């Protein structure tokens, strides 16, 4: 059950990140996408699986994102 839940949550987070970011980031590397996964779980887990709410949460918490995640978004 935990593996299924983690897979669903991971998919929701990746989808939110792709929806929030520019087209360049959406075509980015798996490393760029994974740079923000932990931040999404840490800062926005209460919004999962609602993609639009995760997106809003990530935007609202941009200043709290890890340096790697900020860099990934700024490059996108």
N, CA, C and O atoms as a Maestro MAE file, in Angstrom:
{
 s_m_m2io_version
 :::
 2.0.0
}

f_m_ct {
 s_m_title
 :::
 protein
 m_atom[304] {
  # First column is atom index #
  i_m_mmod_type
  r_m_x_coord
  r_m_y_coord
  r_m_z_coord
  i_m_residue_number
  s_m_chain_name
  s_m_pdb_residue_name
  s_m_pdb_atom_name
  i_m_atomic_number
  :::
  1 25 0.821 -1.190 0.000 1 A "UNK " " N  " 7
  2 3 0.000 0.000 0.000 1 A "UNK " " CA " 6
  3 2 0.867 1.257 0.000 1 A "UNK " " C  " 6
  4 15 0.557 2.226 -0.693 1 A "UNK " " O  " 8
  5 25 1.946 1.242 0.772 2 A "UNK " " N  " 7
  6 3 2.829 2.404 0.848 2 A "UNK " " CA " 6
  7 2 3.489 2.681 -0.496 2 A "UNK " " C  " 6
  8 15 3.630 3.839 -0.889 2 A "UNK " " O  " 8
  9 25 3.892 1.634 -1.202 3 A "UNK " " N  " 7
  10 3 4.529 1.827 -2.510 3 A "UNK " " CA " 6
  11 2 3.564 2.462 -3.499 3 A "UNK " " C  " 6
  12 15 3.951 3.339 -4.271 3 A "UNK " " O  " 8
  13 25 2.326 2.029 -3.480 4 A "UNK " " N  " 7
  14 3 1.313 2.599 -4.379 4 A "UNK " " CA " 6
  15 2 1.061 4.054 -4.019 4 A "UNK " " C  " 6
  16 15 0.981 4.910 -4.900 4 A "UNK " " O  " 8
  17 25 0.936 4.336 -2.736 5 A "UNK " " N  " 7
  18 3 0.695 5.709 -2.285 5 A "UNK " " CA " 6
  19 2 1.854 6.602 -2.693 5 A "UNK " " C  " 6
  20 15 1.630 7.703 -3.196 5 A "UNK " " O  " 8
  21 25 3.078 6.159 -2.491 6 A "UNK " " N  " 7
  22 3 4.249 6.950 -2.864 6 A "UNK " " CA " 6
  23 2 4.306 7.181 -4.367 6 A "UNK " " C  " 6
  24 15 4.684 8.265 -4.813 6 A "UNK " " O  " 8
  25 25 3.940 6.185 -5.144 7 A "UNK " " N  " 7
  26 3 3.935 6.340 -6.594 7 A "UNK " " CA " 6
  27 2 2.901 7.371 -7.027 7 A "UNK " " C  " 6
  28 15 3.177 8.195 -7.898 7 A "UNK " " O  " 8
  29 25 1.726 7.332 -6.432 8 A "UNK " " N  " 7
  30 3 0.680 8.299 -6.758 8 A "UNK " " CA " 6
  31 2 1.105 9.702 -6.337 8 A "UNK " " C  " 6
  32 15 0.936 10.655 -7.098 8 A "UNK " " O  " 8
  33 25 1.650 9.832 -5.144 9 A "UNK " " N  " 7
  34 3 2.092 11.140 -4.666 9 A "UNK " " CA " 6
  35 2 3.228 11.678 -5.529 9 A "UNK " " C  " 6
  36 15 3.243 12.859 -5.875 9 A "UNK " " O  " 8
  37 25 4.163 10.825 -5.870 10 A "UNK " " N  " 7
  38 3 5.274 11.238 -6.720 10 A "UNK " " CA " 6
  39 2 4.796 11.715 -8.076 10 A "UNK " " C  " 6
  40 15 5.286 12.719 -8.593 10 A "UNK " " O  " 8
  41 25 3.850 11.008 -8.650 11 A "UNK " " N  " 7
  42 3 3.296 11.397 -9.943 11 A "UNK " " CA " 6
  43 2 2.586 12.742 -9.838 11 A "UNK " " C  " 6
  44 15 2.719 13.582 -10.727 11 A "UNK " " O  " 8
  45 25 1.848 12.948 -8.778 12 A "UNK " " N  " 7
  46 3 1.145 14.224 -8.589 12 A "UNK " " CA " 6
  47 2 2.132 15.378 -8.452 12 A "UNK " " C  " 6
  48 15 1.915 16.454 -9.009 12 A "UNK " " O  " 8
  49 25 3.203 15.159 -7.720 13 A "UNK " " N  " 7
  50 3 4.196 16.209 -7.535 13 A "UNK " " CA " 6
  51 2 4.886 16.540 -8.850 13 A "UNK " " C  " 6
  52 15 5.040 17.712 -9.194 13 A "UNK " " O  " 8
  53 25 5.296 15.531 -9.574 14 A "UNK " " N  " 7
  54 3 5.958 15.762 -10.861 14 A "UNK " " CA " 6
  55 2 5.017 16.482 -11.812 14 A "UNK " " C  " 6
  56 15 5.432 17.400 -12.518 14 A "UNK " " O  " 8
  57 25 3.761 16.078 -11.837 15 A "UNK " " N  " 7
  58 3 2.777 16.739 -12.692 15 A "UNK " " CA " 6
  59 2 2.627 18.202 -12.314 15 A "UNK " " C  " 6
  60 15 2.566 19.069 -13.186 15 A "UNK " " O  " 8
  61 25 2.567 18.477 -11.025 16 A "UNK " " N  " 7
  62 3 2.450 19.870 -10.575 16 A "UNK " " CA " 6
  63 2 3.667 20.681 -10.968 16 A "UNK " " C  " 6
  64 15 3.547 21.821 -11.417 16 A "UNK " " O  " 8
  65 25 4.820 20.099 -10.799 17 A "UNK " " N  " 7
  66 3 6.046 20.815 -11.156 17 A "UNK " " CA " 6
  67 2 6.087 21.116 -12.642 17 A "UNK " " C  " 6
  68 15 6.505 22.198 -13.054 17 A "UNK " " O  " 8
  69 25 5.662 20.175 -13.429 18 A "UNK " " N  " 7
  70 3 5.656 20.390 -14.871 18 A "UNK " " CA " 6
  71 2 4.609 21.418 -15.270 18 A "UNK " " C  " 6
  72 15 4.830 22.205 -16.190 18 A "UNK " " O  " 8
  73 25 3.481 21.418 -14.593 19 A "UNK " " N  " 7
  74 3 2.431 22.381 -14.909 19 A "UNK " " CA " 6
  75 2 2.848 23.798 -14.522 19 A "UNK " " C  " 6
  76 15 2.484 24.758 -15.201 19 A "UNK " " O  " 8
  77 25 3.599 23.932 -13.447 20 A "UNK " " N  " 7
  78 3 4.010 25.233 -12.950 20 A "UNK " " CA " 6
  79 2 5.132 25.833 -13.764 20 A "UNK " " C  " 6
  80 15 5.200 27.048 -13.946 20 A "UNK " " O  " 8
  81 25 5.991 25.000 -14.243 21 A "UNK " " N  " 7
  82 3 7.206 25.477 -14.877 21 A "UNK " " CA " 6
  83 2 6.993 25.832 -16.334 21 A "UNK " " C  " 6
  84 15 5.942 25.568 -16.918 21 A "UNK " " O  " 8
  85 25 7.995 26.422 -16.887 22 A "UNK " " N  " 7
  86 3 7.955 26.770 -18.303 22 A "UNK " " CA " 6
  87 2 8.147 25.520 -19.143 22 A "UNK " " C  " 6
  88 15 8.465 24.447 -18.630 22 A "UNK " " O  " 8
  89 25 7.947 25.678 -20.438 23 A "UNK " " N  " 7
  90 3 8.118 24.547 -21.349 23 A "UNK " " CA " 6
  91 2 9.542 24.031 -21.298 23 A "UNK " " C  " 6
  92 15 9.770 22.829 -21.430 23 A "UNK " " O  " 8
  93 25 10.504 24.927 -21.108 24 A "UNK " " N  " 7
  94 3 11.900 24.510 -21.038 24 A "UNK " " CA " 6
  95 2 12.155 23.580 -19.872 24 A "UNK " " C  " 6
  96 15 12.877 22.592 -20.012 24 A "UNK " " O  " 8
  97 25 11.574 23.882 -18.726 25 A "UNK " " N  " 7
  98 3 11.757 23.016 -17.573 25 A "UNK " " CA " 6
  99 2 11.028 21.699 -17.769 25 A "UNK " " C  " 6
  100 15 11.524 20.647 -17.364 25 A "UNK " " O  " 8
  101 25 9.856 21.746 -18.385 26 A "UNK " " N  " 7
  102 3 9.089 20.518 -18.604 26 A "UNK " " CA " 6
  103 2 9.890 19.539 -19.441 26 A "UNK " " C  " 6
  104 15 9.754 18.325 -19.289 26 A "UNK " " O  " 8
  105 25 10.723 20.064 -20.323 27 A "UNK " " N  " 7
  106 3 11.570 19.208 -21.146 27 A "UNK " " CA " 6
  107 2 12.898 18.944 -20.459 27 A "UNK " " C  " 6
  108 15 13.789 18.331 -21.047 27 A "UNK " " O  " 8
  109 25 13.039 19.398 -19.222 28 A "UNK " " N  " 7
  110 3 14.296 19.296 -18.488 28 A "UNK " " CA " 6
  111 2 14.654 17.869 -18.131 28 A "UNK " " C  " 6
  112 15 13.941 16.913 -18.436 28 A "UNK " " O  " 8
  113 25 15.779 17.777 -17.478 29 A "UNK " " N  " 7
  114 3 16.310 16.475 -17.106 29 A "UNK " " CA " 6
  115 2 15.585 15.910 -15.887 29 A "UNK " " C  " 6
  116 15 14.957 16.649 -15.129 29 A "UNK " " O  " 8
  117 25 15.675 14.617 -15.711 30 A "UNK " " N  " 7
  118 3 15.118 14.029 -14.486 30 A "UNK " " CA " 6
  119 2 15.763 14.629 -13.233 30 A "UNK " " C  " 6
  120 15 15.113 14.738 -12.194 30 A "UNK " " O  " 8
  121 25 17.032 15.015 -13.328 31 A "UNK " " N  " 7
  122 3 17.714 15.626 -12.189 31 A "UNK " " CA " 6
  123 2 17.055 16.949 -11.800 31 A "UNK " " C  " 6
  124 15 16.918 17.252 -10.615 31 A "UNK " " O  " 8
  125 25 16.646 17.738 -12.800 32 A "UNK " " N  " 7
  126 3 15.968 18.997 -12.508 32 A "UNK " " CA " 6
  127 2 14.633 18.745 -11.824 32 A "UNK " " C  " 6
  128 15 14.294 19.406 -10.842 32 A "UNK " " O  " 8
  129 25 13.885 17.795 -12.344 33 A "UNK " " N  " 7
  130 3 12.582 17.501 -11.741 33 A "UNK " " CA " 6
  131 2 12.749 16.941 -10.334 33 A "UNK " " C  " 6
  132 15 11.996 17.297 -9.428 33 A "UNK " " O  " 8
  133 25 13.725 16.073 -10.152 34 A "UNK " " N  " 7
  134 3 13.897 15.476 -8.826 34 A "UNK " " CA " 6
  135 2 14.459 16.478 -7.821 34 A "UNK " " C  " 6
  136 15 14.337 16.272 -6.613 34 A "UNK " " O  " 8
  137 25 15.071 17.556 -8.300 35 A "UNK " " N  " 7
  138 3 15.591 18.585 -7.389 35 A "UNK " " CA " 6
  139 2 14.475 19.197 -6.554 35 A "UNK " " C  " 6
  140 15 14.725 19.684 -5.452 35 A "UNK " " O  " 8
  141 25 13.252 19.179 -7.064 36 A "UNK " " N  " 7
  142 3 12.124 19.815 -6.366 36 A "UNK " " CA " 6
  143 2 11.192 18.828 -5.682 36 A "UNK " " C  " 6
  144 15 10.300 19.242 -4.941 36 A "UNK " " O  " 8
  145 25 11.370 17.569 -5.906 37 A "UNK " " N  " 7
  146 3 10.450 16.582 -5.344 37 A "UNK " " CA " 6
  147 2 10.410 16.657 -3.819 37 A "UNK " " C  " 6
  148 15 9.329 16.664 -3.230 37 A "UNK " " O  " 8
  149 25 11.560 16.712 -3.183 38 A "UNK " " N  " 7
  150 3 11.603 16.768 -1.724 38 A "UNK " " CA " 6
  151 2 10.933 18.018 -1.177 38 A "UNK " " C  " 6
  152 15 10.227 17.969 -0.170 38 A "UNK " " O  " 8
  153 25 11.166 19.146 -1.858 39 A "UNK " " N  " 7
  154 3 10.532 20.395 -1.436 39 A "UNK " " CA " 6
  155 2 9.020 20.300 -1.551 39 A "UNK " " C  " 6
  156 15 8.297 20.770 -0.672 39 A "UNK " " O  " 8
  157 25 8.551 19.708 -2.605 40 A "UNK " " N  " 7
  158 3 7.105 19.574 -2.786 40 A "UNK " " CA " 6
  159 2 6.492 18.722 -1.672 40 A "UNK " " C  " 6
  160 15 5.435 19.057 -1.138 40 A "UNK " " O  " 8
  161 25 7.154 17.632 -1.328 41 A "UNK " " N  " 7
  162 3 6.649 16.793 -0.245 41 A "UNK " " CA " 6
  163 2 6.728 17.523 1.085 41 A "UNK " " C  " 6
  164 15 5.801 17.448 1.892 41 A "UNK " " O  " 8
  165 25 7.827 18.227 1.318 42 A "UNK " " N  " 7
  166 3 8.039 18.911 2.589 42 A "UNK " " CA " 6
  167 2 7.093 20.098 2.770 42 A "UNK " " C  " 6
  168 15 6.510 20.275 3.839 42 A "UNK " " O  " 8
  169 25 6.945 20.899 1.734 43 A "UNK " " N  " 7
  170 3 6.200 22.141 1.858 43 A "UNK " " CA " 6
  171 2 4.734 22.045 1.462 43 A "UNK " " C  " 6
  172 15 3.909 22.825 1.938 43 A "UNK " " O  " 8
  173 25 4.405 21.092 0.594 44 A "UNK " " N  " 7
  174 3 3.066 21.086 -0.004 44 A "UNK " " CA " 6
  175 2 2.367 19.734 0.063 44 A "UNK " " C  " 6
  176 15 1.424 19.494 -0.691 44 A "UNK " " O  " 8
  177 25 2.804 18.859 0.940 45 A "UNK " " N  " 7
  178 3 2.225 17.513 0.981 45 A "UNK " " CA " 6
  179 2 0.726 17.526 1.278 45 A "UNK " " C  " 6
  180 15 -0.004 16.628 0.860 45 A "UNK " " O  " 8
  181 25 0.276 18.543 1.997 46 A "UNK " " N  " 7
  182 3 -1.153 18.604 2.326 46 A "UNK " " CA " 6
  183 2 -2.011 18.888 1.093 46 A "UNK " " C  " 6
  184 15 -3.225 18.685 1.121 46 A "UNK " " O  " 8
  185 25 -1.394 19.349 0.030 47 A "UNK " " N  " 7
  186 3 -2.125 19.674 -1.198 47 A "UNK " " CA " 6
  187 2 -2.183 18.506 -2.183 47 A "UNK " " C  " 6
  188 15 -2.937 18.556 -3.154 47 A "UNK " " O  " 8
  189 25 -1.410 17.478 -1.947 48 A "UNK " " N  " 7
  190 3 -1.373 16.322 -2.840 48 A "UNK " " CA " 6
  191 2 -2.679 15.557 -2.700 48 A "UNK " " C  " 6
  192 15 -3.089 15.308 -1.566 48 A "UNK " " O  " 8
  193 25 -3.355 15.170 -3.756 49 A "UNK " " N  " 7
  194 3 -2.930 15.080 -5.159 49 A "UNK " " CA " 6
  195 2 -3.450 16.207 -6.054 49 A "UNK " " C  " 6
  196 15 -3.393 16.064 -7.275 49 A "UNK " " O  " 8
  197 25 -3.947 17.305 -5.519 50 A "UNK " " N  " 7
  198 3 -4.521 18.380 -6.321 50 A "UNK " " CA " 6
  199 2 -3.401 19.189 -6.976 50 A "UNK " " C  " 6
  200 15 -2.702 19.948 -6.305 50 A "UNK " " O  " 8
  201 25 -3.234 19.022 -8.283 51 A "UNK " " N  " 7
  202 3 -2.117 19.617 -9.006 51 A "UNK " " CA " 6
  203 2 -2.137 21.140 -8.922 51 A "UNK " " C  " 6
  204 15 -1.091 21.752 -8.705 51 A "UNK " " O  " 8
  205 25 -3.283 21.755 -9.086 52 A "UNK " " N  " 7
  206 3 -3.328 23.218 -9.049 52 A "UNK " " CA " 6
  207 2 -2.989 23.749 -7.658 52 A "UNK " " C  " 6
  208 15 -2.383 24.814 -7.536 52 A "UNK " " O  " 8
  209 25 -3.367 23.033 -6.627 53 A "UNK " " N  " 7
  210 3 -3.039 23.463 -5.263 53 A "UNK " " CA " 6
  211 2 -1.558 23.273 -4.968 53 A "UNK " " C  " 6
  212 15 -0.953 24.102 -4.288 53 A "UNK " " O  " 8
  213 25 -0.970 22.201 -5.466 54 A "UNK " " N  " 7
  214 3 0.471 22.000 -5.303 54 A "UNK " " CA " 6
  215 2 1.217 23.123 -6.009 54 A "UNK " " C  " 6
  216 15 2.179 23.675 -5.475 54 A "UNK " " O  " 8
  217 25 0.768 23.455 -7.209 55 A "UNK " " N  " 7
  218 3 1.388 24.519 -7.982 55 A "UNK " " CA " 6
  219 2 1.339 25.831 -7.219 55 A "UNK " " C  " 6
  220 15 2.351 26.523 -7.108 55 A "UNK " " O  " 8
  221 25 0.189 26.174 -6.699 56 A "UNK " " N  " 7
  222 3 0.042 27.406 -5.917 56 A "UNK " " CA " 6
  223 2 0.919 27.380 -4.671 56 A "UNK " " C  " 6
  224 15 1.539 28.383 -4.317 56 A "UNK " " O  " 8
  225 25 0.964 26.256 -4.028 57 A "UNK " " N  " 7
  226 3 1.773 26.104 -2.821 57 A "UNK " " CA " 6
  227 2 3.257 26.291 -3.124 57 A "UNK " " C  " 6
  228 15 3.962 26.968 -2.375 57 A "UNK " " O  " 8
  229 25 3.729 25.704 -4.200 58 A "UNK " " N  " 7
  230 3 5.139 25.839 -4.564 58 A "UNK " " CA " 6
  231 2 5.464 27.297 -4.886 58 A "UNK " " C  " 6
  232 15 6.520 27.799 -4.500 58 A "UNK " " O  " 8
  233 25 4.573 27.966 -5.581 59 A "UNK " " N  " 7
  234 3 4.788 29.392 -5.885 59 A "UNK " " CA " 6
  235 2 4.821 30.217 -4.608 59 A "UNK " " C  " 6
  236 15 5.681 31.082 -4.440 59 A "UNK " " O  " 8
  237 25 3.884 29.946 -3.712 60 A "UNK " " N  " 7
  238 3 3.801 30.693 -2.462 60 A "UNK " " CA " 6
  239 2 5.019 30.459 -1.574 60 A "UNK " " C  " 6
  240 15 5.383 31.317 -0.771 60 A "UNK " " O  " 8
  241 25 5.641 29.306 -1.721 61 A "UNK " " N  " 7
  242 3 6.786 28.947 -0.891 61 A "UNK " " CA " 6
  243 2 8.113 29.021 -1.636 61 A "UNK " " C  " 6
  244 15 9.097 28.412 -1.216 61 A "UNK " " O  " 8
  245 25 8.143 29.758 -2.733 62 A "UNK " " N  " 7
  246 3 9.355 29.808 -3.542 62 A "UNK " " CA " 6
  247 2 10.582 30.190 -2.710 62 A "UNK " " C  " 6
  248 15 11.662 29.634 -2.913 62 A "UNK " " O  " 8
  249 25 10.429 31.119 -1.792 63 A "UNK " " N  " 7
  250 3 11.571 31.550 -0.970 63 A "UNK " " CA " 6
  251 2 12.079 30.445 -0.052 63 A "UNK " " C  " 6
  252 15 13.214 30.513 0.421 63 A "UNK " " O  " 8
  253 25 11.264 29.437 0.206 64 A "UNK " " N  " 7
  254 3 11.640 28.332 1.084 64 A "UNK " " CA " 6
  255 2 12.190 27.130 0.314 64 A "UNK " " C  " 6
  256 15 12.643 26.162 0.924 64 A "UNK " " O  " 8
  257 25 12.156 27.181 -1.009 65 A "UNK " " N  " 7
  258 3 12.643 26.062 -1.802 65 A "UNK " " CA " 6
  259 2 14.145 25.911 -1.634 65 A "UNK " " C  " 6
  260 15 14.857 26.879 -1.364 65 A "UNK " " O  " 8
  261 25 14.607 24.694 -1.796 66 A "UNK " " N  " 7
  262 3 16.033 24.431 -1.717 66 A "UNK " " CA " 6
  263 2 16.752 25.158 -2.857 66 A "UNK " " C  " 6
  264 15 16.145 25.453 -3.886 66 A "UNK " " O  " 8
  265 25 18.024 25.441 -2.674 67 A "UNK " " N  " 7
  266 3 18.771 26.097 -3.744 67 A "UNK " " CA " 6
  267 2 18.720 25.316 -5.064 67 A "UNK " " C  " 6
  268 15 18.629 25.916 -6.135 67 A "UNK " " O  " 8
  269 25 18.778 24.003 -4.988 68 A "UNK " " N  " 7
  270 3 18.734 23.192 -6.214 68 A "UNK " " CA " 6
  271 2 17.396 23.344 -6.930 68 A "UNK " " C  " 6
  272 15 17.353 23.423 -8.157 68 A "UNK " " O  " 8
  273 25 16.317 23.386 -6.174 69 A "UNK " " N  " 7
  274 3 14.991 23.526 -6.781 69 A "UNK " " CA " 6
  275 2 14.825 24.921 -7.366 69 A "UNK " " C  " 6
  276 15 14.304 25.068 -8.472 69 A "UNK " " O  " 8
  277 25 15.258 25.939 -6.643 70 A "UNK " " N  " 7
  278 3 15.182 27.303 -7.182 70 A "UNK " " CA " 6
  279 2 15.957 27.403 -8.491 70 A "UNK " " C  " 6
  280 15 15.477 27.984 -9.464 70 A "UNK " " O  " 8
  281 25 17.146 26.837 -8.506 71 A "UNK " " N  " 7
  282 3 17.960 26.870 -9.717 71 A "UNK " " CA " 6
  283 2 17.269 26.164 -10.860 71 A "UNK " " C  " 6
  284 15 17.289 26.647 -11.992 71 A "UNK " " O  " 8
  285 25 16.655 25.022 -10.577 72 A "UNK " " N  " 7
  286 3 15.950 24.273 -11.613 72 A "UNK " " CA " 6
  287 2 14.820 25.087 -12.202 72 A "UNK " " C  " 6
  288 15 14.628 25.089 -13.418 72 A "UNK " " O  " 8
  289 25 14.067 25.779 -11.362 73 A "UNK " " N  " 7
  290 3 12.959 26.591 -11.860 73 A "UNK " " CA " 6
  291 2 13.448 27.832 -12.603 73 A "UNK " " C  " 6
  292 15 12.877 28.211 -13.625 73 A "UNK " " O  " 8
  293 25 14.488 28.452 -12.098 74 A "UNK " " N  " 7
  294 3 14.991 29.656 -12.740 74 A "UNK " " CA " 6
  295 2 15.616 29.349 -14.101 74 A "UNK " " C  " 6
  296 15 15.590 30.187 -15.003 74 A "UNK " " O  " 8
  297 25 16.170 28.162 -14.244 75 A "UNK " " N  " 7
  298 3 16.730 27.749 -15.539 75 A "UNK " " CA " 6
  299 2 15.620 27.417 -16.523 75 A "UNK " " C  " 6
  300 15 15.800 27.536 -17.735 75 A "UNK " " O  " 8
  301 25 14.460 26.995 -15.994 76 A "UNK " " N  " 7
  302 3 13.342 26.575 -16.847 76 A "UNK " " CA " 6
  303 2 12.649 27.724 -17.400 76 A "UNK " " C  " 6
  304 15 11.680 27.563 -18.142 76 A "UNK " " O  " 8
  :::
 }
 m_bond[303] {
  # First column is bond index #
  i_m_from
  i_m_to
  i_m_order
  :::
  1 1 2 1
  2 2 3 1
  3 3 4 2
  4 3 5 1
  5 5 6 1
  6 6 7 1
  7 7 8 2
  8 7 9 1
  9 9 10 1
  10 10 11 1
  11 11 12 2
  12 11 13 1
  13 13 14 1
  14 14 15 1
  15 15 16 2
  16 15 17 1
  17 17 18 1
  18 18 19 1
  19 19 20 2
  20 19 21 1
  21 21 22 1
  22 22 23 1
  23 23 24 2
  24 23 25 1
  25 25 26 1
  26 26 27 1
  27 27 28 2
  28 27 29 1
  29 29 30 1
  30 30 31 1
  31 31 32 2
  32 31 33 1
  33 33 34 1
  34 34 35 1
  35 35 36 2
  36 35 37 1
  37 37 38 1
  38 38 39 1
  39 39 40 2
  40 39 41 1
  41 41 42 1
  42 42 43 1
  43 43 44 2
  44 43 45 1
  45 45 46 1
  46 46 47 1
  47 47 48 2
  48 47 49 1
  49 49 50 1
  50 50 51 1
  51 51 52 2
  52 51 53 1
  53 53 54 1
  54 54 55 1
  55 55 56 2
  56 55 57 1
  57 57 58 1
  58 58 59 1
  59 59 60 2
  60 59 61 1
  61 61 62 1
  62 62 63 1
  63 63 64 2
  64 63 65 1
  65 65 66 1
  66 66 67 1
  67 67 68 2
  68 67 69 1
  69 69 70 1
  70 70 71 1
  71 71 72 2
  72 71 73 1
  73 73 74 1
  74 74 75 1
  75 75 76 2
  76 75 77 1
  77 77 78 1
  78 78 79 1
  79 79 80 2
  80 79 81 1
  81 81 82 1
  82 82 83 1
  83 83 84 2
  84 83 85 1
  85 85 86 1
  86 86 87 1
  87 87 88 2
  88 87 89 1
  89 89 90 1
  90 90 91 1
  91 91 92 2
  92 91 93 1
  93 93 94 1
  94 94 95 1
  95 95 96 2
  96 95 97 1
  97 97 98 1
  98 98 99 1
  99 99 100 2
  100 99 101 1
  101 101 102 1
  102 102 103 1
  103 103 104 2
  104 103 105 1
  105 105 106 1
  106 106 107 1
  107 107 108 2
  108 107 109 1
  109 109 110 1
  110 110 111 1
  111 111 112 2
  112 111 113 1
  113 113 114 1
  114 114 115 1
  115 115 116 2
  116 115 117 1
  117 117 118 1
  118 118 119 1
  119 119 120 2
  120 119 121 1
  121 121 122 1
  122 122 123 1
  123 123 124 2
  124 123 125 1
  125 125 126 1
  126 126 127 1
  127 127 128 2
  128 127 129 1
  129 129 130 1
  130 130 131 1
  131 131 132 2
  132 131 133 1
  133 133 134 1
  134 134 135 1
  135 135 136 2
  136 135 137 1
  137 137 138 1
  138 138 139 1
  139 139 140 2
  140 139 141 1
  141 141 142 1
  142 142 143 1
  143 143 144 2
  144 143 145 1
  145 145 146 1
  146 146 147 1
  147 147 148 2
  148 147 149 1
  149 149 150 1
  150 150 151 1
  151 151 152 2
  152 151 153 1
  153 153 154 1
  154 154 155 1
  155 155 156 2
  156 155 157 1
  157 157 158 1
  158 158 159 1
  159 159 160 2
  160 159 161 1
  161 161 162 1
  162 162 163 1
  163 163 164 2
  164 163 165 1
  165 165 166 1
  166 166 167 1
  167 167 168 2
  168 167 169 1
  169 169 170 1
  170 170 171 1
  171 171 172 2
  172 171 173 1
  173 173 174 1
  174 174 175 1
  175 175 176 2
  176 175 177 1
  177 177 178 1
  178 178 179 1
  179 179 180 2
  180 179 181 1
  181 181 182 1
  182 182 183 1
  183 183 184 2
  184 183 185 1
  185 185 186 1
  186 186 187 1
  187 187 188 2
  188 187 189 1
  189 189 190 1
  190 190 191 1
  191 191 192 2
  192 191 193 1
  193 193 194 1
  194 194 195 1
  195 195 196 2
  196 195 197 1
  197 197 198 1
  198 198 199 1
  199 199 200 2
  200 199 201 1
  201 201 202 1
  202 202 203 1
  203 203 204 2
  204 203 205 1
  205 205 206 1
  206 206 207 1
  207 207 208 2
  208 207 209 1
  209 209 210 1
  210 210 211 1
  211 211 212 2
  212 211 213 1
  213 213 214 1
  214 214 215 1
  215 215 216 2
  216 215 217 1
  217 217 218 1
  218 218 219 1
  219 219 220 2
  220 219 221 1
  221 221 222 1
  222 222 223 1
  223 223 224 2
  224 223 225 1
  225 225 226 1
  226 226 227 1
  227 227 228 2
  228 227 229 1
  229 229 230 1
  230 230 231 1
  231 231 232 2
  232 231 233 1
  233 233 234 1
  234 234 235 1
  235 235 236 2
  236 235 237 1
  237 237 238 1
  238 238 239 1
  239 239 240 2
  240 239 241 1
  241 241 242 1
  242 242 243 1
  243 243 244 2
  244 243 245 1
  245 245 246 1
  246 246 247 1
  247 247 248 2
  248 247 249 1
  249 249 250 1
  250 250 251 1
  251 251 252 2
  252 251 253 1
  253 253 254 1
  254 254 255 1
  255 255 256 2
  256 255 257 1
  257 257 258 1
  258 258 259 1
  259 259 260 2
  260 259 261 1
  261 261 262 1
  262 262 263 1
  263 263 264 2
  264 263 265 1
  265 265 266 1
  266 266 267 1
  267 267 268 2
  268 267 269 1
  269 269 270 1
  270 270 271 1
  271 271 272 2
  272 271 273 1
  273 273 274 1
  274 274 275 1
  275 275 276 2
  276 275 277 1
  277 277 278 1
  278 278 279 1
  279 279 280 2
  280 279 281 1
  281 281 282 1
  282 282 283 1
  283 283 284 2
  284 283 285 1
  285 285 286 1
  286 286 287 1
  287 287 288 2
  288 287 289 1
  289 289 290 1
  290 290 291 1
  291 291 292 2
  292 291 293 1
  293 293 294 1
  294 294 295 1
  295 295 296 2
  296 295 297 1
  297 297 298 1
  298 298 299 1
  299 299 300 2
  300 299 301 1
  301 301 302 1
  302 302 303 1
  303 303 304 2
  :::
 }
}
